[in-house]
Amino acid sequence: MRIKHLVFTCFILLGAVFASAQNSIAVVNFQRVLFESEAAVAATNTLQPEIEAIKKQIGEIETRVTALKDKLAIDGATLTEEEQSLRQEEIQQLLINRSNAINAGQQKQTNSRNDFVNQYKNVVQQLINELAAERGYNLVVDMSTVVYIDGIANITEEAIARFDKLFQNNEITPLP
């Protein structure tokens, strides 16, 4: 699928170049504009306390599991089979809790990233459209589809700067 997309993009680029000598092409790294912006840093900083709390919870669980395993190894010979089984079950439950905490943290990060993209992708698209119109570009291609580039303008840095300026001027706001 990606190869078909790449071939299609190449045909579009070639067609645009040969269609008219006045056509102008630029590239942009859409992902960089989104994720290297001040808005992305703010979103990450907002999420960080929750992620740190989850990491702390995971660390506490791991410490408890290690302590229980050590205690079971030391006391194992003096415990009944039932007591050993109960301690093993406790360890297993803690490991399940650890796995659940890891999954919750990953899901939180994924949801946050998706929310961020959904909130800002249209803003980034609009500012790229404005940049293209100002500069007279007839075609702006995402860098993810470009294999080779020579002599074609890259508007990524300016797009990031404009996105940052919108964010700094409170023309766009981070997610709550």
C-alpha positions in Angstrom: 0.0 0.0 0.0 2.8 2.4 0.9 4.5 1.7 -2.4 1.4 2.4 -4.3 1.1 5.7 -2.4 4.7 6.6 -3.2 4.3 5.8 -6.9 1.1 7.8 -7.0 2.9 10.8 -5.3 5.8 10.5 -7.8 3.3 10.7 -10.7 1.7 13.7 -9.2 5.0 15.4 -8.7 6.2 14.6 -12.2 2.9 15.7 -13.7 3.0 19.0 -11.8 6.5 19.7 -12.9 5.9 19.0 -16.6 2.4 20.5 -16.7 3.6 24.1 -16.5 6.9 25.8 -16.0 5.2 28.2 -13.6 4.2 25.5 -11.2 6.0 25.6 -7.9 6.4 22.7 -5.5 7.2 22.6 -1.8 7.5 19.9 0.8 6.6 19.9 4.5 7.0 17.4 7.3 3.5 17.4 8.7 4.4 15.2 11.7 7.3 17.6 12.7 5.0 20.6 12.4 2.6 18.9 14.8 4.9 17.2 17.2 7.8 19.7 17.5 5.6 22.6 18.1 5.1 24.5 21.4 1.6 23.1 21.5 3.0 19.6 21.5 5.4 20.5 24.3 2.5 22.0 26.3 0.4 18.9 25.8 3.2 16.6 26.9 3.8 18.7 30.0 0.1 18.5 30.8 0.2 14.7 30.5 3.5 14.3 32.4 2.2 14.3 36.0 -0.3 11.5 35.1 2.4 9.4 33.5 4.7 10.0 36.4 2.0 8.8 38.8 1.5 5.6 36.8 5.3 5.0 36.7 5.4 5.5 40.5 2.5 3.0 40.9 4.4 0.5 38.6 7.6 1.0 40.6 5.8 0.4 43.9 4.2 -2.8 42.5 7.6 -4.1 41.3 9.1 -3.4 44.7 6.3 -5.3 46.4 6.6 -8.2 44.0 10.4 -8.4 44.6 9.9 -8.3 48.4 7.2 -11.0 48.3 9.4 -13.2 46.1 12.3 -12.8 48.4 10.2 -13.5 51.5 8.7 -16.6 49.8 12.2 -17.8 48.9 13.4 -17.3 52.5 10.3 -18.6 54.3 9.2 -21.1 51.7 10.5 -24.1 53.6 8.5 -23.2 56.8 5.2 -22.4 55.0 2.5 -24.8 54.3 1.5 -25.5 50.7 -1.6 -23.4 51.2 0.4 -20.4 52.5 2.9 -20.8 49.6 0.0 -20.9 47.2 -1.6 -17.8 48.7 1.7 -15.9 48.4 2.1 -17.0 44.8 -1.5 -15.8 44.1 -0.7 -12.5 45.7 2.4 -12.1 43.5 0.4 -13.1 40.4 -2.3 -10.5 41.2 0.4 -7.8 41.7 1.9 -8.8 38.3 -1.6 -8.4 36.8 -2.0 -5.0 38.4 1.4 -4.0 37.0 0.4 -5.1 33.5 -2.9 -3.2 33.9 -1.1 -0.1 35.0 1.3 -0.3 32.0 -1.6 -0.8 29.6 -3.4 2.2 31.2 -0.4 4.4 30.8 0.1 3.4 27.2 -3.6 3.9 26.5 -3.5 7.3 28.2 -0.6 8.4 26.0 -2.3 7.0 22.8 -5.5 8.8 23.6 -3.7 12.0 24.4 -1.8 11.8 21.1 -4.9 11.1 19.1 -6.8 14.0 20.8 -3.9 16.3 20.1 -3.8 15.3 16.4 -7.5 15.7 16.1 -7.4 19.1 17.7 -4.6 20.6 15.7 -4.4 18.8 12.3 -6.8 21.2 10.7 -5.0 24.2 12.1 -1.7 22.9 10.7 -3.3 22.1 7.3 -4.7 25.6 7.2 -1.4 27.3 7.9 0.3 25.1 5.3 -2.4 26.2 2.8 -1.7 29.8 3.7 2.0 29.4 3.3 1.6 27.8 0.0 -0.7 30.6 -1.2 1.6 33.3 0.0 4.6 31.7 -1.7 2.8 30.7 -4.8 3.2 26.9 -4.4 0.8 24.9 -6.5 1.7 21.7 -4.7 2.9 20.9 -1.2 3.8 17.3 -0.5 4.3 15.7 2.8 7.9 14.7 3.3 6.8 11.1 4.3 6.1 10.4 0.7 9.3 12.0 -0.8 12.2 9.8 -1.6 14.6 12.4 -3.1 14.4 16.1 -3.0 16.7 18.6 -4.8 15.8 22.2 -5.4 12.4 22.0 -3.9 11.5 24.3 -1.0 11.0 22.8 2.4 8.5 24.9 4.4 8.6 22.7 7.6 10.5 25.2 9.8 8.3 28.1 8.8 5.2 26.1 9.4 6.4 25.1 12.9 7.2 28.8 13.6 3.8 29.9 12.5 2.1 27.2 14.5 4.1 28.2 17.5 3.1 31.9 17.0 -0.5 30.9 16.8 -0.1 29.0 20.1 1.9 31.8 21.8 -0.8 34.3 20.8 -3.5 32.1 22.3 -5.1 31.8 18.8 -5.2 28.0 19.5 -5.4 26.4 22.9 -4.1 23.1 24.3 -6.4 20.4 25.4 -7.6 20.7 29.0 
